[in-house]
């Protein structure tokens, strides 16, 4: 069922490192034509580090692990590209729909293809006012069932970060800061919350992955949380002020369900003059490069 690109197949055959990349940022996270430019830039960043990129998407009901130039262009520019979580995959396949994959769908398809390392910006998590809405990203439950290493900049700062970390602990998902004793805050270098474990090199991360295999106790993800550099983070005071305004606007306009996250993120982009988007891209670029180095250490190259 999976359509694996020739470049990725050749990498598997040669034992070369492969890094999975999500496609939601291409179809839904960035304006055109910047989205396609960034998608190609991220793939090249993986190649520059000696690994092979595998951008994942579903086209005409066929899950693709690795996209060629025309397929990537299609995801970036075609109207009607859906946003697919892992629960949507059977529906998309059966109805021959096309869609960009979120963290959960990307992680699932990457693991099914045999890819062990995945780079993204920020994870989903527990939403604010969970006791009222019981709104939680599907990312968390999926990562509790898939053995994959996810390099990210924490969880989106519009979420309830302490509750998300507690939920990850409950689900048995390992979390480590990368060269940091604190969990990053997506747009911010530091969420203010400590992490129990810190890893300092790609080789250390690869050793943890090998230990997962040796233990063989469960198939759960390893989250490697790398902070965006302080020089490229969103100004913390601006972030706090605009996020508070965004949450009020969300409440006043009675935005609910799946519409909440895009509403809040769009509000941040518009009311920070694009600075939040710049911080997001800085985080993604760094995560992609680190993921490629981890994949290389894992592959022993």
Backbone torsions as a table, in degrees:
resi	resn	phi	psi	omega
1	UNK	NA	-36.9	179.9
2	UNK	-74.2	136.7	173.6
3	UNK	-101.3	106.0	-177.9
4	UNK	-98.1	128.0	-176.3
5	UNK	-64.0	157.7	179.9
6	UNK	-59.9	-42.0	-179.5
7	UNK	-60.7	-41.9	-179.8
8	UNK	-71.2	-40.8	177.3
9	UNK	-58.9	-44.0	-179.9
10	UNK	-65.0	-36.4	178.0
11	UNK	-64.9	-44.0	177.1
12	UNK	-58.0	-46.4	-175.9
13	UNK	-64.1	-33.2	-177.8
14	UNK	-92.2	-0.8	-178.8
15	UNK	72.3	23.4	-179.8
16	UNK	-84.3	153.8	-178.7
17	UNK	-70.5	143.7	179.4
18	UNK	-129.9	139.7	178.1
19	UNK	-122.9	126.7	176.1
20	UNK	-80.5	140.8	176.6
21	UNK	-127.9	139.4	178.3
22	UNK	-79.4	163.6	-179.5
23	UNK	-114.6	-4.6	179.4
24	UNK	-61.6	-38.2	179.1
25	UNK	-60.8	-29.2	-179.5
26	UNK	-74.9	-49.5	-173.3
27	UNK	-83.1	-31.4	-170.9
28	UNK	-127.6	-10.4	-173.5
29	UNK	-99.4	-16.4	-174.7
30	UNK	-136.7	150.9	177.1
31	UNK	-75.2	156.0	173.3
32	UNK	-78.8	146.3	-2.7
33	UNK	-89.8	5.7	-177.9
34	UNK	-58.6	-32.7	-175.9
35	UNK	-61.5	-45.0	-179.6
36	UNK	-68.4	-39.3	178.9
37	UNK	-60.9	-44.1	-179.9
38	UNK	-66.8	-40.7	179.5
39	UNK	-58.1	-44.6	179.5
40	UNK	-69.2	-37.1	178.1
41	UNK	-61.8	-43.2	-178.8
42	UNK	-66.3	-39.5	176.8
43	UNK	-63.0	-40.9	179.7
44	UNK	-67.2	-33.6	177.9
45	UNK	-62.8	-38.9	176.2
46	UNK	-63.0	-45.5	-179.6
47	UNK	-64.1	-38.1	179.7
48	UNK	-60.5	-27.6	-179.6
49	UNK	-91.8	6.9	174.6
50	UNK	89.9	12.0	179.4
51	UNK	-115.4	174.7	-179.1
52	UNK	-112.5	127.5	178.9
53	UNK	-80.1	143.1	175.2
54	UNK	-129.9	84.0	175.4
55	UNK	-71.7	134.9	-171.1
56	UNK	-114.5	136.6	178.2
57	UNK	-160.5	169.4	175.0
58	UNK	-115.4	124.6	-179.6
59	UNK	-124.3	120.9	-179.4
60	UNK	53.0	40.4	177.2
61	UNK	80.0	7.7	-177.9
62	UNK	-116.0	116.0	178.8
63	UNK	-69.1	126.6	-179.7
64	UNK	-110.5	130.1	174.0
65	UNK	-111.1	97.9	-170.8
66	UNK	98.1	127.3	-178.4
67	UNK	-118.6	141.2	172.1
68	UNK	-83.1	179.6	-173.6
69	UNK	-60.4	-42.3	-178.8
70	UNK	-69.3	-37.6	178.7
71	UNK	-67.0	-40.4	177.4
72	UNK	-64.6	-41.4	177.4
73	UNK	-62.0	-37.3	179.5
74	UNK	-65.4	-45.4	178.5
75	UNK	-60.7	-37.6	-176.8
76	UNK	-74.8	-29.9	-167.5
77	UNK	-121.4	-15.2	-176.5
78	UNK	-77.5	132.4	174.7
79	UNK	-71.8	148.4	175.8
80	UNK	87.7	6.8	175.5
81	UNK	-68.5	121.5	-176.7
82	UNK	-81.9	166.7	175.4
83	UNK	-104.8	117.4	-170.4
84	UNK	-114.4	118.3	165.5
85	UNK	-87.2	176.9	-175.3
86	UNK	-65.9	-27.9	179.2
87	UNK	-69.2	-22.3	-176.9
88	UNK	-84.4	-13.0	-172.1
89	UNK	-60.4	-46.7	178.9
90	UNK	-60.9	-37.5	179.4
91	UNK	-67.3	-42.4	179.9
92	UNK	-65.2	-40.5	-179.9
93	UNK	-66.1	-45.7	-176.4
94	UNK	-67.9	-33.0	-177.9
95	UNK	-97.0	5.1	179.7
96	UNK	57.9	38.6	178.8
97	UNK	-82.4	163.8	174.8
98	UNK	-115.4	138.4	-178.1
99	UNK	-159.8	155.7	173.8
100	UNK	-90.8	142.8	-174.3
101	UNK	-94.5	134.8	173.9
102	UNK	-78.8	-174.7	178.5
103	UNK	-56.4	-47.3	-174.6
104	UNK	-66.3	-43.3	-179.4
105	UNK	-69.8	-38.6	178.7
106	UNK	-64.1	-45.9	-179.5
107	UNK	-61.3	-41.9	-179.6
108	UNK	-63.8	-49.9	-177.4
109	UNK	-67.9	-36.7	177.4
110	UNK	-62.5	-46.1	179.9
111	UNK	-63.1	-39.6	179.1
112	UNK	-63.0	-31.2	-179.8
113	UNK	-83.1	-10.9	-179.6
114	UNK	96.6	15.3	177.9
115	UNK	-89.4	135.7	-174.1
116	UNK	-106.7	-14.2	-175.5
117	UNK	-125.6	136.1	-173.4
118	UNK	-138.7	131.5	178.9
119	UNK	-112.7	137.3	177.2
120	UNK	-148.2	-176.7	177.7
121	UNK	-86.8	-78.1	178.3
122	UNK	-131.0	147.8	178.4
123	UNK	-80.9	159.8	166.1
124	UNK	-77.9	174.2	-178.3
125	UNK	-170.5	-155.0	179.4
126	UNK	-80.0	129.2	-179.2
127	UNK	-80.7	155.3	175.3
128	UNK	-61.2	150.8	-177.2
129	UNK	61.0	36.4	-179.7
130	UNK	-58.4	-34.2	-178.6
131	UNK	-62.7	-21.5	177.9
132	UNK	-95.7	-47.8	-173.2
133	UNK	-93.0	-24.7	-172.5
134	UNK	50.7	41.8	-178.9
135	UNK	-96.7	116.8	-179.2
136	UNK	-137.8	136.4	-179.9
137	UNK	-63.0	143.6	175.5
138	UNK	-67.8	-14.6	178.8
139	UNK	-55.3	-42.0	-171.5
140	UNK	-65.6	-49.6	-179.6
141	UNK	-63.1	-37.7	179.6
142	UNK	-67.2	-41.8	-179.2
143	UNK	-67.4	-18.3	175.2
144	UNK	-78.7	-5.4	-176.1
145	UNK	-124.2	-0.3	-174.8
146	UNK	-125.4	128.1	177.6
147	UNK	-85.4	96.4	179.5
148	UNK	-150.7	148.0	177.4
149	UNK	-97.9	121.8	-176.5
150	UNK	-110.2	116.9	175.8
151	UNK	-94.4	121.2	-174.2
152	UNK	-147.0	175.8	176.3
153	UNK	-105.8	36.4	-177.7
154	UNK	91.8	-153.9	176.3
155	UNK	-108.2	156.7	-178.5
156	UNK	-56.0	132.8	-171.6
157	UNK	-71.7	-7.4	175.0
158	UNK	-77.3	-7.7	-176.0
159	UNK	-95.1	177.2	174.8
160	UNK	-87.6	95.5	-173.6
161	UNK	-66.9	-45.9	178.3
162	UNK	-59.1	-41.6	179.4
163	UNK	-66.1	-35.5	179.0
164	UNK	-65.7	-43.6	177.7
165	UNK	-63.4	-38.8	177.5
166	UNK	-65.1	-39.5	179.5
167	UNK	-65.6	-40.8	177.4
168	UNK	-62.0	-39.2	176.8
169	UNK	-62.9	-44.3	179.6
170	UNK	-60.9	-38.4	-178.5
171	UNK	-79.0	-7.4	178.5
172	UNK	79.2	23.3	179.2
173	UNK	-89.7	124.5	-178.7
174	UNK	-73.1	137.8	180.0
175	UNK	-130.5	130.6	176.3
176	UNK	-136.2	140.4	170.9
177	UNK	-80.4	144.5	176.7
178	UNK	-98.3	111.0	-176.5
179	UNK	54.2	33.5	179.8
180	UNK	-149.6	141.6	176.1
181	UNK	-93.1	0.5	179.8
182	UNK	-125.4	149.6	178.4
183	UNK	-73.0	129.6	-179.4
184	UNK	-69.1	162.6	-176.2
185	UNK	-113.0	34.5	177.5
186	UNK	65.6	-89.8	175.9
187	UNK	-70.1	-20.9	-175.4
188	UNK	-111.5	150.0	179.8
189	UNK	-68.1	-28.5	-172.7
190	UNK	-139.9	123.0	176.9
191	UNK	-79.7	-10.3	-175.7
192	UNK	90.2	-0.3	-177.9
193	UNK	-109.7	134.5	-179.0
194	UNK	-77.6	159.1	170.0
195	UNK	-113.9	152.2	-178.3
196	UNK	-77.6	-24.7	-174.4
197	UNK	-131.6	143.7	176.1
198	UNK	-129.1	130.9	175.6
199	UNK	-112.7	145.0	-169.2
200	UNK	-114.8	-16.8	-177.5
201	UNK	-142.1	157.6	173.3
202	UNK	-57.1	-35.2	179.8
203	UNK	-63.8	-38.1	176.8
204	UNK	-63.5	-41.1	178.1
205	UNK	-62.3	-44.6	179.4
206	UNK	-62.1	-34.8	177.0
207	UNK	-64.7	-38.1	177.3
208	UNK	-64.3	-42.0	178.5
209	UNK	-60.8	-41.3	178.0
210	UNK	-66.5	-37.6	177.8
211	UNK	-64.1	-36.1	174.5
212	UNK	-57.0	-44.1	-178.2
213	UNK	-68.4	-39.7	179.8
214	UNK	-63.8	-43.4	180.0
215	UNK	-65.7	-43.0	176.7
216	UNK	58.3	26.3	-174.9
217	UNK	-84.8	-32.1	-177.8
218	UNK	-161.3	158.9	175.4
219	UNK	-100.8	90.6	177.7
220	UNK	-130.2	158.2	-176.6
221	UNK	-77.5	161.0	168.0
222	UNK	-114.0	120.7	178.8
223	UNK	-98.9	121.1	175.9
224	UNK	-107.2	109.0	-172.2
225	UNK	-100.8	108.6	-177.6
226	UNK	-105.0	123.2	179.7
227	UNK	-69.1	145.3	168.4
228	UNK	-66.3	140.9	178.7
229	UNK	-55.1	141.0	-178.9
230	UNK	-55.8	-34.8	-179.2
231	UNK	-67.3	-16.3	-177.3
232	UNK	-116.9	1.7	179.8
233	UNK	-73.8	162.7	172.5
234	UNK	-72.8	139.1	179.1
235	UNK	-54.6	122.8	-174.6
236	UNK	-57.3	-38.9	180.0
237	UNK	-68.1	-42.1	176.8
238	UNK	-63.0	-43.0	178.6
239	UNK	-58.0	-48.2	-177.6
240	UNK	-62.7	-43.1	-176.9
241	UNK	-67.8	-46.6	-176.8
242	UNK	-70.6	-36.3	178.2
243	UNK	-64.9	-40.9	178.0
244	UNK	-61.4	-41.8	177.5
245	UNK	-64.2	-40.5	-178.9
246	UNK	-64.7	-41.7	179.2
247	UNK	-64.6	-39.3	176.6
248	UNK	-64.3	-44.3	-179.9
249	UNK	-63.0	-38.5	178.2
250	UNK	-61.3	-43.1	179.5
251	UNK	-67.7	-44.8	-178.1
252	UNK	-64.0	-36.9	-178.2
253	UNK	-90.0	2.5	176.9
254	UNK	54.6	43.9	175.2
255	UNK	-78.0	131.0	-176.1
256	UNK	-137.4	170.4	172.6
257	UNK	61.4	-141.3	-175.7
258	UNK	-66.2	-14.7	-179.3
259	UNK	-77.5	-15.2	-173.8
260	UNK	-65.1	-51.9	-175.7
261	UNK	-60.2	-51.8	179.1
262	UNK	-62.4	-32.6	178.1
263	UNK	-62.4	-49.1	-177.4
264	UNK	-66.7	-42.5	-179.5
265	UNK	-65.3	-40.5	178.0
266	UNK	-63.7	-40.1	178.7
267	UNK	-61.1	-42.2	180.0
268	UNK	-64.6	-43.0	179.7
269	UNK	-61.5	-47.3	-175.3
270	UNK	-69.5	-35.6	-174.1
271	UNK	-97.5	4.2	170.6
272	UNK	-113.5	11.7	-179.5
273	UNK	63.7	29.3	-179.8
274	UNK	85.0	-0.2	-177.8
275	UNK	-66.0	-33.3	178.5
276	UNK	-66.6	-37.8	177.6
277	UNK	-65.8	-39.7	178.6
278	UNK	-63.0	-41.0	178.3
279	UNK	-66.2	-39.6	177.9
280	UNK	-59.9	-46.9	-178.5
281	UNK	-66.4	-36.9	176.6
282	UNK	-61.3	-41.3	178.7
283	UNK	-64.9	-46.3	-178.6
284	UNK	-61.4	-43.9	-179.8
285	UNK	-59.6	-44.7	178.9
286	UNK	-65.8	-38.4	-179.1
287	UNK	-67.4	-38.1	179.9
288	UNK	-63.5	-43.4	-179.9
289	UNK	-67.0	-42.3	178.1
290	UNK	-64.3	-41.9	179.4
291	UNK	-59.7	-40.5	179.1
292	UNK	-64.0	-38.4	178.5
293	UNK	-68.2	-37.7	177.4
294	UNK	-65.6	-44.2	179.2
295	UNK	-61.0	-37.7	178.6
296	UNK	-66.9	-41.2	178.4
297	UNK	-65.1	-39.0	178.5
298	UNK	-64.4	-38.9	-179.6
299	UNK	-79.7	-10.5	179.4
300	UNK	76.2	30.7	179.3
301	UNK	-114.9	NA	NA
